[in-house]
Amino acid sequence: MKKLILIFAMFAASHSFAAKDGSGLTWVELKQTCEDGAQMAQTVMEARQRGVSIREIYKAMDTLDKDSRSIFEIFVNSAYDLPLVENNIQSKI
């Protein structure tokens, strides 16, 4: 169940992130875009640390549009390139 919640959270973050194209945005909108991207990256890393397989993530990403998927793939690949941490102290580094 936790895995499904994490996957849902990733998709929710991806839709708000990918909806902004960066052209003509105010500072507040650009800041929100950065915060959305940070939230998406954090959610992906948390899924990684909780044991969600990259295969599960990629399968769930099939429902995303092309732009959202390409952004999301960057976060997923970066998260899965890193080793799992063994404790909370390591996860803060």
N, C-alpha and C positions, 0 to 999 in steps of 0.2 A: 504494500500500500504506500509506503514512504517513497518508493521508487516512482510510482505513478504520480504522486503529488509533486515530486521534484521535476519530472518531465513536463507536467502541466505548467509549472511555474516558469520553466525555461521557454516554453512556447508563448506564454503570456508576455514575458519580457521581450521576446524576439519581435512580436508584432508591433509593439510601441517603438522599438528601436529601429526597425527597418522602415517604418512609415515615414521617417524623417530623412530627407535627401541631402540636407546640409546647405541648400541654396536659399539665400534670402532669410535665414533664420535669425531671430534676435539672440542676444546673449543668453537670455533665460532659456530659450528653446535649445540652444547649443549645449548649455549646461545640463538640461534634462536629457538630451541625447547621450551625453557622456555618462550620466548617472544610470541610464537604462542599460548602456553597454556594460558598465561595471556590475550591475545587478545580474545581467545575463551571464557574464564570466564567472561570477561567484556561484550562481546556481549550477552551472556546468561543473565547476570544480567540486562543489558539495556532492553532486550526483556521482562524480568519479570516486570521491573518497568513501562514499557509502556503498560502493560496489556495483553501481549501474554499469553494465558493459557498454563499450563503444558501439557494439552491434545494436543494442537496444536503442541507444540514442539515435543512430543513423536510421534505423527503421522508423522511429517516431518522427524524424525530420522529413520523411517522405510527404507529409501533409503540408509542408511549408512552401511558399512561393520561392521562385529562383533567387531573388535578392535576399530574402530572409535566410534561406538555406546557406548561401555563400558566406554571409556574415557569421552565422551560427557555426559553420564548419571551422572557421578560424578559432573560435573559442573551444570547440570540442577537441580539435587536434592539439591545441596548445595544452589543454588540461590532461589529455591522455598521453602526452609526451613526457609528463612529469611523473616521478615515482609516487606511490601512495605513501602517506605519512603514517607513522605508527602511534603518535600521541598528540595531544593538544599543543604541547610546546613546539613540536615540529611544524604543526599546521599554521602557526603564527609567523613562521620565518618566511 
